[in-house]
């Protein structure tokens, strides 16, 4: 059974290619936010600890993880390095 939100998205997507495009962008941003939070937690780091490792305020980490901030590629690379990871981009 579709939720009201899912139903709304489906109807809007049927009517607007721009909406589909914008939803794809938002989905990708959310994927980045969730993945960074997952990696940070699995590394046993708090937002504050990760922020200190990369020389950024804790609020930056929070804003990225909540999707409030659209991080630059440079910031994503810094976050990856702070998590002892390498950024790998995969287009599917």
KETI-162537 format. One record per atom (N, C-alpha, C): residue number from 0; residue in one letter; atom name; x negated, y negated, z. Coordinates in nm, 3 decimals. Layout:
BEGIN
<node nr="NUM" rest="a" atom="CA" x="X" y="Y" z="Z"/>
...
***
This chain:
BEGIN
<node nr="0" rest="x" atom="N" x="-0.084" y="0.119" z="0.000"/>
<node nr="0" rest="x" atom="CA" x="0.000" y="0.000" z="0.000"/>
<node nr="0" rest="x" atom="C" x="-0.089" y="-0.125" z="0.000"/>
<node nr="1" rest="x" atom="N" x="-0.058" y="-0.218" z="-0.086"/>
<node nr="1" rest="x" atom="CA" x="-0.137" y="-0.340" z="-0.099"/>
<node nr="1" rest="x" atom="C" x="-0.097" y="-0.444" z="0.005"/>
<node nr="2" rest="x" atom="N" x="-0.197" y="-0.506" z="0.064"/>
<node nr="2" rest="x" atom="CA" x="-0.169" y="-0.615" z="0.158"/>
<node nr="2" rest="x" atom="C" x="-0.123" y="-0.737" z="0.080"/>
<node nr="3" rest="x" atom="N" x="-0.072" y="-0.835" z="0.149"/>
<node nr="3" rest="x" atom="CA" x="-0.029" y="-0.958" z="0.084"/>
<node nr="3" rest="x" atom="C" x="-0.147" y="-1.027" z="0.016"/>
<node nr="4" rest="x" atom="N" x="-0.261" y="-1.023" z="0.081"/>
<node nr="4" rest="x" atom="CA" x="-0.381" y="-1.086" z="0.024"/>
<node nr="4" rest="x" atom="C" x="-0.422" y="-1.013" z="-0.104"/>
<node nr="5" rest="x" atom="N" x="-0.427" y="-0.882" z="-0.098"/>
<node nr="5" rest="x" atom="CA" x="-0.464" y="-0.804" z="-0.217"/>
<node nr="5" rest="x" atom="C" x="-0.367" y="-0.828" z="-0.331"/>
<node nr="6" rest="x" atom="N" x="-0.239" y="-0.835" z="-0.299"/>
<node nr="6" rest="x" atom="CA" x="-0.136" y="-0.860" z="-0.400"/>
<node nr="6" rest="x" atom="C" x="-0.155" y="-0.999" z="-0.462"/>
<node nr="7" rest="x" atom="N" x="-0.183" y="-1.097" z="-0.378"/>
<node nr="7" rest="x" atom="CA" x="-0.207" y="-1.234" z="-0.426"/>
<node nr="7" rest="x" atom="C" x="-0.327" y="-1.237" z="-0.520"/>
<node nr="8" rest="x" atom="N" x="-0.436" y="-1.173" z="-0.479"/>
<node nr="8" rest="x" atom="CA" x="-0.558" y="-1.170" z="-0.561"/>
<node nr="8" rest="x" atom="C" x="-0.530" y="-1.104" z="-0.695"/>
<node nr="9" rest="x" atom="N" x="-0.458" y="-0.993" z="-0.692"/>
<node nr="9" rest="x" atom="CA" x="-0.427" y="-0.922" z="-0.816"/>
<node nr="9" rest="x" atom="C" x="-0.347" y="-1.010" z="-0.911"/>
<node nr="10" rest="x" atom="N" x="-0.246" y="-1.079" z="-0.858"/>
<node nr="10" rest="x" atom="CA" x="-0.163" y="-1.165" z="-0.942"/>
<node nr="10" rest="x" atom="C" x="-0.243" y="-1.282" z="-0.998"/>
<node nr="11" rest="x" atom="N" x="-0.326" y="-1.343" z="-0.915"/>
<node nr="11" rest="x" atom="CA" x="-0.408" y="-1.456" z="-0.962"/>
<node nr="11" rest="x" atom="C" x="-0.508" y="-1.410" z="-1.067"/>
<node nr="12" rest="x" atom="N" x="-0.566" y="-1.292" z="-1.046"/>
<node nr="12" rest="x" atom="CA" x="-0.665" y="-1.239" z="-1.140"/>
<node nr="12" rest="x" atom="C" x="-0.602" y="-1.212" z="-1.277"/>
<node nr="13" rest="x" atom="N" x="-0.478" y="-1.168" z="-1.277"/>
<node nr="13" rest="x" atom="CA" x="-0.408" y="-1.141" z="-1.403"/>
<node nr="13" rest="x" atom="C" x="-0.383" y="-1.269" z="-1.481"/>
<node nr="14" rest="x" atom="N" x="-0.378" y="-1.382" z="-1.412"/>
<node nr="14" rest="x" atom="CA" x="-0.344" y="-1.509" z="-1.476"/>
<node nr="14" rest="x" atom="C" x="-0.465" y="-1.597" z="-1.508"/>
<node nr="15" rest="x" atom="N" x="-0.579" y="-1.570" z="-1.445"/>
<node nr="15" rest="x" atom="CA" x="-0.689" y="-1.665" z="-1.458"/>
<node nr="15" rest="x" atom="C" x="-0.825" y="-1.596" z="-1.462"/>
<node nr="16" rest="x" atom="N" x="-0.895" y="-1.611" z="-1.574"/>
<node nr="16" rest="x" atom="CA" x="-1.032" y="-1.559" z="-1.584"/>
<node nr="16" rest="x" atom="C" x="-1.126" y="-1.636" z="-1.492"/>
<node nr="17" rest="x" atom="N" x="-1.099" y="-1.765" z="-1.476"/>
<node nr="17" rest="x" atom="CA" x="-1.182" y="-1.846" z="-1.386"/>
<node nr="17" rest="x" atom="C" x="-1.171" y="-1.794" z="-1.243"/>
<node nr="18" rest="x" atom="N" x="-1.051" y="-1.757" z="-1.202"/>
<node nr="18" rest="x" atom="CA" x="-1.031" y="-1.702" z="-1.068"/>
<node nr="18" rest="x" atom="C" x="-1.112" y="-1.574" z="-1.051"/>
<node nr="19" rest="x" atom="N" x="-1.110" y="-1.487" z="-1.151"/>
<node nr="19" rest="x" atom="CA" x="-1.187" y="-1.362" z="-1.147"/>
<node nr="19" rest="x" atom="C" x="-1.336" y="-1.394" z="-1.134"/>
<node nr="20" rest="x" atom="N" x="-1.382" y="-1.492" z="-1.210"/>
<node nr="20" rest="x" atom="CA" x="-1.523" y="-1.534" z="-1.205"/>
<node nr="20" rest="x" atom="C" x="-1.560" y="-1.583" z="-1.064"/>
<node nr="21" rest="x" atom="N" x="-1.477" y="-1.672" z="-1.010"/>
<node nr="21" rest="x" atom="CA" x="-1.505" y="-1.727" z="-0.877"/>
<node nr="21" rest="x" atom="C" x="-1.498" y="-1.620" z="-0.769"/>
<node nr="22" rest="x" atom="N" x="-1.406" y="-1.526" z="-0.782"/>
<node nr="22" rest="x" atom="CA" x="-1.398" y="-1.416" z="-0.686"/>
<node nr="22" rest="x" atom="C" x="-1.524" y="-1.330" z="-0.691"/>
<node nr="23" rest="x" atom="N" x="-1.577" y="-1.309" z="-0.809"/>
<node nr="23" rest="x" atom="CA" x="-1.701" y="-1.233" z="-0.823"/>
<node nr="23" rest="x" atom="C" x="-1.817" y="-1.300" z="-0.753"/>
<node nr="24" rest="x" atom="N" x="-1.824" y="-1.431" z="-0.765"/>
<node nr="24" rest="x" atom="CA" x="-1.930" y="-1.507" z="-0.697"/>
<node nr="24" rest="x" atom="C" x="-1.915" y="-1.496" z="-0.546"/>
<node nr="25" rest="x" atom="N" x="-1.794" y="-1.515" z="-0.498"/>
<node nr="25" rest="x" atom="CA" x="-1.771" y="-1.506" z="-0.353"/>
<node nr="25" rest="x" atom="C" x="-1.800" y="-1.366" z="-0.300"/>
<node nr="26" rest="x" atom="N" x="-1.766" y="-1.264" z="-0.378"/>
<node nr="26" rest="x" atom="CA" x="-1.794" y="-1.127" z="-0.336"/>
<node nr="26" rest="x" atom="C" x="-1.945" y="-1.103" z="-0.325"/>
<node nr="27" rest="x" atom="N" x="-2.021" y="-1.155" z="-0.421"/>
<node nr="27" rest="x" atom="CA" x="-2.166" y="-1.139" z="-0.418"/>
<node nr="27" rest="x" atom="C" x="-2.225" y="-1.212" z="-0.297"/>
<node nr="28" rest="x" atom="N" x="-2.175" y="-1.332" z="-0.268"/>
<node nr="28" rest="x" atom="CA" x="-2.224" y="-1.407" z="-0.152"/>
<node nr="28" rest="x" atom="C" x="-2.194" y="-1.331" z="-0.023"/>
<node nr="29" rest="x" atom="N" x="-2.076" y="-1.273" z="-0.014"/>
<node nr="29" rest="x" atom="CA" x="-2.039" y="-1.195" z="0.104"/>
<node nr="29" rest="x" atom="C" x="-2.126" y="-1.071" z="0.116"/>
<node nr="30" rest="x" atom="N" x="-2.156" y="-1.006" z="0.004"/>
<node nr="30" rest="x" atom="CA" x="-2.244" y="-0.889" z="0.006"/>
<node nr="30" rest="x" atom="C" x="-2.381" y="-0.925" z="0.063"/>
<node nr="31" rest="x" atom="N" x="-2.436" y="-1.039" z="0.021"/>
<node nr="31" rest="x" atom="CA" x="-2.566" y="-1.084" z="0.072"/>
<node nr="31" rest="x" atom="C" x="-2.557" y="-1.110" z="0.222"/>
<node nr="32" rest="x" atom="N" x="-2.454" y="-1.180" z="0.264"/>
<node nr="32" rest="x" atom="CA" x="-2.437" y="-1.213" z="0.406"/>
<node nr="32" rest="x" atom="C" x="-2.429" y="-1.087" z="0.491"/>
<node nr="33" rest="x" atom="N" x="-2.345" y="-0.993" z="0.449"/>
<node nr="33" rest="x" atom="CA" x="-2.328" y="-0.869" z="0.526"/>
<node nr="33" rest="x" atom="C" x="-2.454" y="-0.785" z="0.527"/>
<node nr="34" rest="x" atom="N" x="-2.524" y="-0.778" z="0.415"/>
<node nr="34" rest="x" atom="CA" x="-2.647" y="-0.698" z="0.407"/>
<node nr="34" rest="x" atom="C" x="-2.755" y="-0.758" z="0.497"/>
<node nr="35" rest="x" atom="N" x="-2.769" y="-0.889" z="0.496"/>
<node nr="35" rest="x" atom="CA" x="-2.870" y="-0.952" z="0.582"/>
<node nr="35" rest="x" atom="C" x="-2.839" y="-0.928" z="0.730"/>
<node nr="36" rest="x" atom="N" x="-2.714" y="-0.941" z="0.768"/>
<node nr="36" rest="x" atom="CA" x="-2.676" y="-0.916" z="0.907"/>
<node nr="36" rest="x" atom="C" x="-2.704" y="-0.771" z="0.945"/>
<node nr="37" rest="x" atom="N" x="-2.671" y="-0.679" z="0.856"/>
<node nr="37" rest="x" atom="CA" x="-2.695" y="-0.536" z="0.880"/>
<node nr="37" rest="x" atom="C" x="-2.844" y="-0.508" z="0.897"/>
<node nr="38" rest="x" atom="N" x="-2.925" y="-0.564" z="0.808"/>
<node nr="38" rest="x" atom="CA" x="-3.070" y="-0.542" z="0.815"/>
<node nr="38" rest="x" atom="C" x="-3.129" y="-0.601" z="0.943"/>
<node nr="39" rest="x" atom="N" x="-3.083" y="-0.720" z="0.980"/>
<node nr="39" rest="x" atom="CA" x="-3.133" y="-0.784" z="1.102"/>
<node nr="39" rest="x" atom="C" x="-3.101" y="-0.699" z="1.224"/>
<node nr="40" rest="x" atom="N" x="-2.977" y="-0.653" z="1.231"/>
<node nr="40" rest="x" atom="CA" x="-2.935" y="-0.572" z="1.345"/>
<node nr="40" rest="x" atom="C" x="-3.010" y="-0.439" z="1.349"/>
<node nr="41" rest="x" atom="N" x="-3.029" y="-0.377" z="1.234"/>
<node nr="41" rest="x" atom="CA" x="-3.100" y="-0.248" z="1.232"/>
<node nr="41" rest="x" atom="C" x="-3.247" y="-0.266" z="1.266"/>
<node nr="42" rest="x" atom="N" x="-3.300" y="-0.387" z="1.245"/>
<node nr="42" rest="x" atom="CA" x="-3.439" y="-0.416" z="1.285"/>
<node nr="42" rest="x" atom="C" x="-3.449" y="-0.449" z="1.434"/>
<node nr="43" rest="x" atom="N" x="-3.334" y="-0.456" z="1.500"/>
<node nr="43" rest="x" atom="CA" x="-3.333" y="-0.485" z="1.643"/>
<node nr="43" rest="x" atom="C" x="-3.362" y="-0.630" z="1.676"/>
<node nr="44" rest="x" atom="N" x="-3.333" y="-0.719" z="1.581"/>
<node nr="44" rest="x" atom="CA" x="-3.361" y="-0.861" z="1.602"/>
<node nr="44" rest="x" atom="C" x="-3.232" y="-0.939" z="1.626"/>
<node nr="45" rest="x" atom="N" x="-3.243" y="-1.039" z="1.711"/>
<node nr="45" rest="x" atom="CA" x="-3.133" y="-1.134" z="1.726"/>
<node nr="45" rest="x" atom="C" x="-3.148" y="-1.239" z="1.616"/>
<node nr="46" rest="x" atom="N" x="-3.043" y="-1.316" z="1.597"/>
<node nr="46" rest="x" atom="CA" x="-3.053" y="-1.426" z="1.500"/>
<node nr="46" rest="x" atom="C" x="-3.166" y="-1.520" z="1.538"/>
<node nr="47" rest="x" atom="N" x="-3.179" y="-1.547" z="1.667"/>
<node nr="47" rest="x" atom="CA" x="-3.283" y="-1.638" z="1.714"/>
<node nr="47" rest="x" atom="C" x="-3.423" y="-1.582" z="1.685"/>
<node nr="48" rest="x" atom="N" x="-3.442" y="-1.454" z="1.708"/>
<node nr="48" rest="x" atom="CA" x="-3.573" y="-1.393" z="1.682"/>
<node nr="48" rest="x" atom="C" x="-3.609" y="-1.398" z="1.534"/>
<node nr="49" rest="x" atom="N" x="-3.513" y="-1.367" z="1.447"/>
<node nr="49" rest="x" atom="CA" x="-3.538" y="-1.373" z="1.304"/>
<node nr="49" rest="x" atom="C" x="-3.568" y="-1.517" z="1.262"/>
<node nr="50" rest="x" atom="N" x="-3.491" y="-1.610" z="1.315"/>
<node nr="50" rest="x" atom="CA" x="-3.514" y="-1.751" z="1.284"/>
<node nr="50" rest="x" atom="C" x="-3.655" y="-1.794" z="1.322"/>
<node nr="51" rest="x" atom="N" x="-3.700" y="-1.752" z="1.439"/>
<node nr="51" rest="x" atom="CA" x="-3.835" y="-1.786" z="1.484"/>
<node nr="51" rest="x" atom="C" x="-3.940" y="-1.726" z="1.392"/>
<node nr="52" rest="x" atom="N" x="-3.917" y="-1.603" z="1.346"/>
<node nr="52" rest="x" atom="CA" x="-4.014" y="-1.537" z="1.257"/>
<node nr="52" rest="x" atom="C" x="-4.032" y="-1.612" z="1.126"/>
<node nr="53" rest="x" atom="N" x="-3.924" y="-1.675" z="1.078"/>
<node nr="53" rest="x" atom="CA" x="-3.934" y="-1.744" z="0.949"/>
<node nr="53" rest="x" atom="C" x="-3.939" y="-1.896" z="0.961"/>
<node nr="54" rest="x" atom="N" x="-3.941" y="-1.944" z="1.085"/>
<node nr="54" rest="x" atom="CA" x="-3.954" y="-2.089" z="1.107"/>
<node nr="54" rest="x" atom="C" x="-3.831" y="-2.170" z="1.069"/>
<node nr="55" rest="x" atom="N" x="-3.715" y="-2.112" z="1.094"/>
<node nr="55" rest="x" atom="CA" x="-3.588" y="-2.180" z="1.064"/>
<node nr="55" rest="x" atom="C" x="-3.505" y="-2.186" z="1.192"/>
<node nr="56" rest="x" atom="N" x="-3.408" y="-2.277" z="1.198"/>
<node nr="56" rest="x" atom="CA" x="-3.318" y="-2.278" z="1.314"/>
<node nr="56" rest="x" atom="C" x="-3.226" y="-2.156" z="1.316"/>
<node nr="57" rest="x" atom="N" x="-3.187" y="-2.114" z="1.434"/>
<node nr="57" rest="x" atom="CA" x="-3.095" y="-2.000" z="1.448"/>
<node nr="57" rest="x" atom="C" x="-2.965" y="-2.028" z="1.374"/>
<node nr="58" rest="x" atom="N" x="-2.924" y="-2.154" z="1.371"/>
<node nr="58" rest="x" atom="CA" x="-2.799" y="-2.188" z="1.303"/>
<node nr="58" rest="x" atom="C" x="-2.804" y="-2.154" z="1.154"/>
<node nr="59" rest="x" atom="N" x="-2.922" y="-2.158" z="1.094"/>
<node nr="59" rest="x" atom="CA" x="-2.935" y="-2.120" z="0.953"/>
<node nr="59" rest="x" atom="C" x="-2.902" y="-1.973" z="0.935"/>
<node nr="60" rest="x" atom="N" x="-2.954" y="-1.889" z="1.023"/>
<node nr="60" rest="x" atom="CA" x="-2.927" y="-1.746" z="1.016"/>
<node nr="60" rest="x" atom="C" x="-2.777" y="-1.721" z="1.032"/>
<node nr="61" rest="x" atom="N" x="-2.718" y="-1.786" z="1.129"/>
<node nr="61" rest="x" atom="CA" x="-2.575" y="-1.771" z="1.155"/>
<node nr="61" rest="x" atom="C" x="-2.493" y="-1.813" z="1.034"/>
<node nr="62" rest="x" atom="N" x="-2.526" y="-1.927" z="0.975"/>
<node nr="62" rest="x" atom="CA" x="-2.451" y="-1.977" z="0.860"/>
<node nr="62" rest="x" atom="C" x="-2.464" y="-1.885" z="0.739"/>
<node nr="63" rest="x" atom="N" x="-2.581" y="-1.825" z="0.721"/>
<node nr="63" rest="x" atom="CA" x="-2.599" y="-1.730" z="0.611"/>
<node nr="63" rest="x" atom="C" x="-2.515" y="-1.605" z="0.636"/>
<node nr="64" rest="x" atom="N" x="-2.522" y="-1.552" z="0.758"/>
<node nr="64" rest="x" atom="CA" x="-2.454" y="-1.427" z="0.791"/>
<node nr="64" rest="x" atom="C" x="-2.302" y="-1.440" z="0.792"/>
<node nr="65" rest="x" atom="N" x="-2.251" y="-1.558" z="0.815"/>
<node nr="65" rest="x" atom="CA" x="-2.105" y="-1.578" z="0.814"/>
<node nr="65" rest="x" atom="C" x="-2.055" y="-1.619" z="0.677"/>
<node nr="66" rest="x" atom="N" x="-2.146" y="-1.641" z="0.583"/>
<node nr="66" rest="x" atom="CA" x="-2.106" y="-1.682" z="0.449"/>
<node nr="66" rest="x" atom="C" x="-2.079" y="-1.830" z="0.438"/>
<node nr="67" rest="x" atom="N" x="-2.103" y="-1.903" z="0.546"/>
<node nr="67" rest="x" atom="CA" x="-2.081" y="-2.048" z="0.547"/>
<node nr="67" rest="x" atom="C" x="-2.183" y="-2.120" z="0.460"/>
<node nr="68" rest="x" atom="N" x="-2.301" y="-2.059" z="0.447"/>
<node nr="68" rest="x" atom="CA" x="-2.410" y="-2.120" z="0.371"/>
<node nr="68" rest="x" atom="C" x="-2.442" y="-2.033" z="0.250"/>
<node nr="69" rest="x" atom="N" x="-2.461" y="-2.097" z="0.139"/>
<node nr="69" rest="x" atom="CA" x="-2.505" y="-2.029" z="0.017"/>
<node nr="69" rest="x" atom="C" x="-2.657" y="-2.042" z="0.014"/>
<node nr="70" rest="x" atom="N" x="-2.730" y="-1.939" z="0.058"/>
<node nr="70" rest="x" atom="CA" x="-2.876" y="-1.953" z="0.071"/>
<node nr="70" rest="x" atom="C" x="-2.945" y="-1.960" z="-0.066"/>
<node nr="71" rest="x" atom="N" x="-3.050" y="-2.037" z="-0.070"/>
<node nr="71" rest="x" atom="CA" x="-3.133" y="-2.042" z="-0.190"/>
<node nr="71" rest="x" atom="C" x="-3.207" y="-1.909" z="-0.204"/>
<node nr="72" rest="x" atom="N" x="-3.255" y="-1.884" z="-0.322"/>
<node nr="72" rest="x" atom="CA" x="-3.334" y="-1.761" z="-0.345"/>
<node nr="72" rest="x" atom="C" x="-3.459" y="-1.763" z="-0.257"/>
<node nr="73" rest="x" atom="N" x="-3.514" y="-1.882" z="-0.237"/>
<node nr="73" rest="x" atom="CA" x="-3.633" y="-1.894" z="-0.152"/>
<node nr="73" rest="x" atom="C" x="-3.601" y="-1.851" z="-0.009"/>
<node nr="74" rest="x" atom="N" x="-3.485" y="-1.894" z="0.042"/>
<node nr="74" rest="x" atom="CA" x="-3.447" y="-1.857" z="0.178"/>
<node nr="74" rest="x" atom="C" x="-3.421" y="-1.707" z="0.187"/>
<node nr="75" rest="x" atom="N" x="-3.358" y="-1.649" z="0.087"/>
<node nr="75" rest="x" atom="CA" x="-3.333" y="-1.505" z="0.090"/>
<node nr="75" rest="x" atom="C" x="-3.465" y="-1.429" z="0.091"/>
<node nr="76" rest="x" atom="N" x="-3.562" y="-1.476" z="0.015"/>
<node nr="76" rest="x" atom="CA" x="-3.695" y="-1.412" z="0.016"/>
<node nr="76" rest="x" atom="C" x="-3.759" y="-1.426" z="0.152"/>
<node nr="77" rest="x" atom="N" x="-3.750" y="-1.544" z="0.214"/>
<node nr="77" rest="x" atom="CA" x="-3.806" y="-1.563" z="0.349"/>
<node nr="77" rest="x" atom="C" x="-3.739" y="-1.471" z="0.450"/>
<node nr="78" rest="x" atom="N" x="-3.607" y="-1.458" z="0.439"/>
<node nr="78" rest="x" atom="CA" x="-3.534" y="-1.368" z="0.529"/>
<node nr="78" rest="x" atom="C" x="-3.579" y="-1.224" z="0.509"/>
<node nr="79" rest="x" atom="N" x="-3.593" y="-1.183" z="0.385"/>
<node nr="79" rest="x" atom="CA" x="-3.640" y="-1.047" z="0.357"/>
<node nr="79" rest="x" atom="C" x="-3.777" y="-1.025" z="0.418"/>
<node nr="80" rest="x" atom="N" x="-3.866" y="-1.120" z="0.399"/>
<node nr="80" rest="x" atom="CA" x="-4.001" y="-1.107" z="0.455"/>
<node nr="80" rest="x" atom="C" x="-3.996" y="-1.102" z="0.607"/>
<node nr="81" rest="x" atom="N" x="-3.909" y="-1.182" z="0.668"/>
<node nr="81" rest="x" atom="CA" x="-3.894" y="-1.181" z="0.814"/>
<node nr="81" rest="x" atom="C" x="-3.842" y="-1.048" z="0.864"/>
<node nr="82" rest="x" atom="N" x="-3.775" y="-0.974" z="0.777"/>
<node nr="82" rest="x" atom="CA" x="-3.723" y="-0.842" z="0.811"/>
<node nr="82" rest="x" atom="C" x="-3.815" y="-0.731" z="0.762"/>
<node nr="83" rest="x" atom="N" x="-3.936" y="-0.769" z="0.719"/>
<node nr="83" rest="x" atom="CA" x="-4.034" y="-0.675" z="0.665"/>
<node nr="83" rest="x" atom="C" x="-3.977" y="-0.597" z="0.547"/>
<node nr="84" rest="x" atom="N" x="-3.903" y="-0.668" z="0.463"/>
<node nr="84" rest="x" atom="CA" x="-3.844" y="-0.611" z="0.343"/>
<node nr="84" rest="x" atom="C" x="-3.890" y="-0.691" z="0.222"/>
<node nr="85" rest="x" atom="N" x="-3.868" y="-0.634" z="0.106"/>
<node nr="85" rest="x" atom="CA" x="-3.896" y="-0.701" z="-0.019"/>
<node nr="85" rest="x" atom="C" x="-3.763" y="-0.718" z="-0.092"/>
<node nr="86" rest="x" atom="N" x="-3.736" y="-0.838" z="-0.141"/>
<node nr="86" rest="x" atom="CA" x="-3.614" y="-0.861" z="-0.217"/>
<node nr="86" rest="x" atom="C" x="-3.625" y="-0.794" z="-0.352"/>
<node nr="87" rest="x" atom="N" x="-3.528" y="-0.710" z="-0.383"/>
<node nr="87" rest="x" atom="CA" x="-3.519" y="-0.643" z="-0.512"/>
<node nr="87" rest="x" atom="C" x="-3.382" y="-0.675" z="-0.569"/>
<node nr="88" rest="x" atom="N" x="-3.378" y="-0.731" z="-0.687"/>
<node nr="88" rest="x" atom="CA" x="-3.251" y="-0.767" z="-0.749"/>
<node nr="88" rest="x" atom="C" x="-3.212" y="-0.660" z="-0.848"/>
<node nr="89" rest="x" atom="N" x="-3.088" y="-0.615" z="-0.839"/>
<node nr="89" rest="x" atom="CA" x="-3.039" y="-0.509" z="-0.925"/>
<node nr="89" rest="x" atom="C" x="-2.909" y="-0.555" z="-0.989"/>
<node nr="90" rest="x" atom="N" x="-2.908" y="-0.567" z="-1.120"/>
<node nr="90" rest="x" atom="CA" x="-2.786" y="-0.603" z="-1.191"/>
<node nr="90" rest="x" atom="C" x="-2.720" y="-0.475" z="-1.238"/>
<node nr="91" rest="x" atom="N" x="-2.593" y="-0.461" z="-1.208"/>
<node nr="91" rest="x" atom="CA" x="-2.519" y="-0.341" z="-1.247"/>
<node nr="91" rest="x" atom="C" x="-2.414" y="-0.375" z="-1.348"/>
***
